[in-house]
Amino acid sequence: MRAIIGTHDLLLITLDTLRYDVAAELLDQGRLPTLARVLPGGGWERRHSPGSFTYAAHAAILAGFLPTPADPGPHPRLFAASFPGSETTAAGTWVFDAGDLPGGLAGVGYHTVCVGGVGFFNKLTPLGAALPSMFAESHWQPSFGVTSPTSFEEQITCAERVVHDRAEPVFLLVNVSALHQPNYFYLPGATDDSRATHAAALEYVDRHIGRLFALMTARRPCLAIICSDHGTAYGEDGYVGHRIGHEVVWTVPYGEFVLQPGEWP
């Protein structure tokens, strides 16, 4: 990571509420052709979230605590704030002397941009402004939110507008709201949210995510990290939703890879 910082753009895509089992199932079934092209080995890595709901997970992720590999560790981290006694800061870890990752990257010349999705990014309240305030530039509007059937397309259009002509390296966070309930409108004929509509929402994301890859490789190589912040329950063991300690909430898909200029039309 210390060789990446300064030479590559950084793209962090958080697929809000995406469950690992659904993500893996769709990939195995050939229903995610775009993601299959870029995920190492053609598959998701199984990891554990640092939080069971959006705010907690993103606060940790943006402090350098990405979802942790599900196998026993310790697991060295890509990024880490200066912290005496850290057991996951290794020789290859990029260490920043700031309270959060966007602040650390800004300190070495990155322009930091957040394109929000779910309510914790809407800037309508002090809490909804807390995560976006870490970035030099942040964007949210109702068409990016959970009730919009075209939310991801709208988010990408915003990112294209604010990133494409930047000369300096960019750190872009896109919090994708499409997976979050309500998502029934991604499956024709559905009237309620379900595991199947959650899957249909991921297929919708896969159809459009190539636009983000093309945007972020227009000028220089890009390190891309795609992960869920947490999962969500659709009736398992009587649970619905998240902010609970259930396997389908704590287990998330993760992928990291470098995109080279010219790979995407």
N, C-alpha and C positions, 0 to 999 in steps of 0.2 A: 504493500500500500504506500510505503514511503516513496517508491518510484513512480507511483500513479499520480499522486497529488502534485498539481501544477502543470502536468502535461496532458491530462485528460479532463473532459467534462465529467460530471457525476450526475446520474439519474437514479432517484429513489422512487419507486412506484409501490405504494402501499395499497393492496387490494382489500379494502376494508371489509372485515367479517368473513373473508374467504376461508372455508374449511379445507384442511389437507386432504381428507378422503375424497371430497368432490373434485378437487383440483387434480389429484392423481388419477382418479377414475376417468375423467374426461381426456386427459393426456393419453392414457392407455388405449382409449377407444378411438383415437385419432380425431377428436373433436376440437383440438386446439392447435391447428397447423402452424400458426405464427409463432406461438410460444415454443412449440416443438423444435423449431429451427434454431432457437437461441439457448435454451436451457442446457447446461452441460450434461452430456450423455443422453439428452432427450428426455430428461425427467426432473421432477421436483426433488429437492432435498427436504426431508422431514425434520422440522425443528420445533422448539418450544417457545411460545411467545413470552416476552417479559411482562405482559399485562393482559388482563381479561376483558378490557374494553378500550375504546379508542384513545382516550386521553392518557391513561396510564401507560399503554403500550407505546404511543408516540413520544411521550415525555422521556421514556427510557431509550427508545431508538435514537432520538435526536440528542441524547447524551453519549451515544456510541455503543449502546447495548442492543445490538441487533438480535433477532431471534436466535436462540442457542441451539446448536446441533443436538438432536435427541439422544445421541449416544453419550456415555459417561465421558467427562472432560478431565482436566480443564481444556477449554477451547480458546486459543488466542483470538483476539478481536481485530477487526480491520482498523477501527478508529477507537481512540480512548482519550478522554480528558485526563490531564495530569492528576494523579491520585496516588498518594503514597501507599504502598502495600498492595497495589492491584496485582492479582495473580493471573490475569488474562491479558496483560500488556506484554507483548513479546517483541523480538527484534524487528519484525516486519510491521508492527503496528504503527500507524501514524498517530502521534500524540499531539494533542492541541491544548493550548493553555487558555482555555475559555470555558464558560459554563455550559456550552452546548455546541454541537457540531456545526450548525450554520455560522455561529460566531467565530469558531476556530477557522473555518474555511474562508470567511470574510477577511480574517487577519492575514491570510497569505494570498489575497488578491482575487478570490472568487466572488462573483455576483450571485447572491443566494435568492432563489425564487420559490414560492410556495403557491400551488394551485390547489385550493382546498375542495373538499367534497362534502363530508358529513358535518353535522352541526357544530362539532368542536373546532371547525375552521371558518365558521360563518361571520365572525367579527361583529356579530349583533349584540353581544354581551361581553363583559370583561373576561369571562371564562372562554367564550368563543374566540377571543382575540389573543389568548395566551400563547398558543402554539404558533399562529401566524406571526406574532411579534418577534419571533426569533430570526425572521428573514428580512433582508433588505427590501424585498418586494413581495407582496402577497395579494392573492386574488380569490374572490368568492362571489358568486351570485346565485340566485335561486335555481337557475338552469343547470348549475353544477351539482345540485343537491339530490337527496335520495328519492324525491318524488318525480324527477325528470327522466323520462325514458331515453333521452338523448344526452344524458349527463356527461358521459365520457367523451363523446364527440365535441361537446361544448368546451370541456376542459382542455382538450388538445388544441382546439382553435385558439384559446387564450394563450396557451404555452407557445404556440407558433408565433403569435403576435409579439410576445414580450421577450423571446429568447433569440430569434433567428438572426438578428443583426448585432448581437453583443460581441465585442472584440475579446473581452477577457473570458477566462474559463467560468463555467456556470455550474452551480449546484441546483438542480431542479427537483423538488418534491411534488409529486402528484398523488394526492389522496383520493383514490377512486371510490366513489360512492355507490356504483351500480350494483354491487353484490349485496349491499345492506338492504334490509327490509324498508319499504315495500319493493319487491322485485317481481311480483306476479305478472307484470305487463310484458316481461321478456318471453313469456311462453304463451303463444296464442291459445285463447280459450280459458286460461287459468283465471280464477277469481280470488285466490288466496295464495300467500307465500308458502313455499315448500322447498324441500331439498331439490326437487326438479326445477323449480323456477330459479333457485340459487345457481344451479348448473347452467341454465339458459342465459343468465346474466353474465357468467364467465365467458360463454361463447360469444356474446355481444362484445365484451372487452377484447377478446382475441381478434375479432374482425377488424378492430380499429387501432390496435396498439402499434402496428407497424409505422403509423404516422409519427408517433413519438420517437421511435428508433431512428427514422429518417431525419427528424428535426435535430436530434442530439448528435448525429454523426455528420452534419453538414460542414463542420469546421475542423474538427479534431477527433481523436478516439474518445470513446465514452465508456466509463465503467458503469454498468447498469446493475442495480439491485432491485429485484422484484420479490415482494413477500406479502403475506397477510400480517395484519397487526394482531389479530385474534380470530377465532372461529365463532360459530354461532350454532345454537341447538334448534332443531325442528322436531321436538317431541321426544328425543332420546331420554329414557329414564324419567319421563315426565317434565323435562326441562324445555323451555322455549326461550330463545334469546341468548345473551351473554352477560358478562360481569358475574360469572359463576365458575366454580372450580370443576369443570367437566372436561373429559378428554377431547371432545369435539371443539371446545373453546381454546384449550391450551396448545393443541397441536396444529401447526401452520405450515404451509408450503413456502419454500424459499429457493431463490436462484440468483446467482451473481455471475457476470460474464462481461467481457470487453467487446464492444462493438467498434468496428473499424470504419473510417470514412469510405463511402462508396458501396457499403454492403446493402444499403437500403435505397430503393429508387425514390 
